[in-house]
Amino acid sequence: MPLPKLFRDSLALPAIGAPMFLVSHPELVIAQCQAGIPGTFPTLNARPLEALDEWLSRITNALANKENAAPYGVNLVMHKSNTRLMEDTKLTIKYKVPFVITSVGNPTPMVEHVHSYGGLVYHDVTTIKHAKKAIAAGVDGLILVCTGAGGHAGFLSPFAFLHEVRQIFDGTIILAGAISTGRQVKAAIVMGADLAYLGTRFIATTEANADDSYKNMIVSSSAADTIHTPYFSGVPANYLRPSLVAAGFDPDNLGTNPDGGSLSIDDQGKSGPRPWKDLWSAGQGVGAIDNVPKVAELVKSIKADYDAA
């Protein structure tokens, strides 16, 4: 379908920067938007809660007078374990965040809130079942998180998933999973997606809030260096094998998590290595990443590759 008015005439190419826990901070979001890629961040990255107000103010002001800047969005985790959801929602409404990405839960309550001020809601899904539920909730778009994506990834092939969803949904479809290059963005569009979703590629940038060792590990890794497991968070996710080894784990013999795989993304009380902070995530597209440029340089390179495809 045609892109929503929010995205017309402001995108360098049809892609969105995915919200990454701990990694996506205002510096990255602002750089992405100014380069023509909608930047996003999980509201839980802003800690304590008071910091979220400052982040939203900073991003809004930075983009207000920037001609042709892409819109920004926030990711709200809908799961009951997110004790900040109500307060984060109030701030989202206060700043009229252009678009909201909902995940891990029912997006229905958020649709009414965001639509009340003219914003858009996109929901993360990994199965057809969840896609149908989100459609029934009235979301504006679906983010199809396919096999190979960084963070909490699904199991479905993008070829199968995208085709089936397009048969039942005429809203915006955003495709996620191992997309790192302009040619891959072009492939997503040719397949029928409206936008591509890039996460891992932006970890290896100057503005990303990630340790240099993390960025360098992404550059030196290939798809074989990723492992898909629910062991650490209770939900299947892709991690970099070298980071697991460095933390004392055997990626091929994880066994059963004594905590039942119940480690929360917002769990600050756990001792030992923690998912995302110490155990680094990345998608299977790491093999296409060979440098750590500034965001503006990266977007320019991806666009050139996209145009050449």
C-alpha positions, 0 to 999 in steps of 0.5 A: 500500500502507499506509505502513510502521509507521516512518511511521505517525502521525508525518507531517504529510503523505505526503512525504519531503524528498529528500537534496540534495548540499551542501544537506542538512545537519543543520539542514535535516534536523532542521527537516524531521523536527520539522515532520513531514516525513522529512528526509534527507541524502547521507552525502558531505555530511559532510566529512571522514568524522569529521563524519558521526559527529557529524552522526548523533549530533546528529540522533539526539539532536535527534529523540529527545525530540521528540514525533511527529517524523518519522524521518530517513534517509541517502543512500548512493551505491553507485557504485564511485567512492564510496571512503567507502561502507564507513565510511559504512555502518558509521556508518549501522549504528552509529546504526541510521538508520531508513531508507536511500536507495541510489542509483547502483549495486546496493543488494543489499549494503545491504539485508542491512546495514540489515534486520539492525537493522530499517531500511528501504531505498529505491532511486532508479530512473529506468527499469523495468529498474533498478526490476526489479533493485532489486525483485530485491535486496529493497528495501522501496521504490522512488523513481521519479525522473521527468522534471523532477526536480532533480539526476540526473533520468530521462526518463519521465513519472510517469503512465507510470512509476508505473503500470508499476511498480505492476503489478509491485511492492507495496512502498512507491512514492515519486514524484519530479519537479517536486513543490513544492505540496500539490496536487502531493503530493495528485496523486502519492497519487491516482496511486498513490504512497505518498509524494511526494519534495520536493527543490528546494522545500526548497532555498529555505528558511531552514535549507537549506545554500545560498547566498542567491543560489541560493535567490533564483535558484530563487524567480525562475526558471521551468521554462524556466530549467532545462536537462537535460544529462549534460555536467557529471557524465556522468549527465543532470541538471537545472541552472538556466540562469542559474547556467550562464551566470554560470559562462561556459557557453552552455546551448544550445551545450554541445558535448562535455565534454572530460572525457567528462562524468566529473566526480564529485560527490565530485571536489574536485580539479577547477579551474573551476566544479563541478556542484552547488557552482557550477552549481546544480541545480533541478527543473522545479517552480521555477515554483511556488516564490515565497518562502524561508520557514522549514521549519516555515512551509513544511510548514504551507503545503504541508499546508494546500494538500494538505488543500484539494485 
